[in-house]
Amino acid sequence: TEPAKYTTYIKPNCDMTAILSSIQVIMESAIAYEFRTTCVKPIVTAQIIENICRLIQGAAVYALQRFHKTEMLHPEFFKEASYEYTDEEMLQLKAVAAPWVQQCIVRP
């Protein structure tokens, strides 16, 4: 998800400046890199993909990967909702991201 949502979904006292600084360091480095987002409803939406892309604008590779319901820390989080994106929805997310980065790929 986007850094602004880390405190909700990832870690309550997350240091946003460290995340943003890391993005900058990675993008300015001479090594090959990619940014990845695991696409899971309701944590990741088209708007969140756009927000992430604003942070990584110009990135070499941005990979959108499907969520797979295996070995989860909190499986109860996903019992009530539809959490997986369809093939068509993944392509729609890719269409949102593609203008912002050099290459956007979708992984199964």
C-alpha positions, -999 to 999 in steps of 0.1 A, spaced: 0 0 0 10 36 -1 32 49 28 4 70 43 -15 37 49 14 18 66 3 28 100 -31 13 94 -21 -19 77 16 -26 83 31 -10 114 14 15 138 45 37 144 60 35 109 86 62 100 73 76 67 105 97 61 126 65 61 103 50 34 104 81 13 141 84 17 146 48 7 126 53 -25 149 82 -34 181 63 -27 169 33 -47 159 54 -77 192 73 -77 214 42 -74 231 26 -104 218 -9 -95 189 -26 -112 157 -24 -91 120 -27 -92 92 -16 -70 64 -41 -62 29 -39 -49 9 -69 -39 -26 -61 -51 -52 -71 -25 -86 -57 -18 -94 -35 1 -58 -24 9 -49 -16 -27 -71 4 -50 -66 23 -83 -63 55 -63 -36 40 -41 -17 27 -72 -18 63 -85 -5 76 -52 23 51 -51 32 60 -87 35 96 -78 61 86 -53 80 64 -77 74 85 -109 100 76 -135 109 43 -119 125 17 -141 101 -12 -133 69 -13 -112 55 -48 -107 19 -54 -97 15 -88 -82 -15 -108 -73 -24 -116 -37 -22 -154 -30 -41 -166 1 -13 -188 15 6 -186 48 -9 -154 61 -1 -137 94 -38 -128 99 -61 -149 77 -92 -137 95 -87 -103 79 -97 -119 45 -127 -140 56 -154 -115 50 -144 -98 17 -135 -105 -18 -98 -98 -18 -85 -110 -51 -84 -89 -83 -95 -105 -115 -73 -105 -146 -93 -76 -160 -90 -56 -128 -52 -62 -127 -50 -48 -163 -70 -18 -151 -45 -12 -123 -16 -16 -148 -33 11 -170 -33 35 -140 4 28 -133 19 26 -168 20 64 -175 41 70 -144 69 45 -148 92 32 -175 78 -3 -174 48 -17 -155 43 -55 -154 16 -77 -139 27 -109 -122 4 -139 -116 
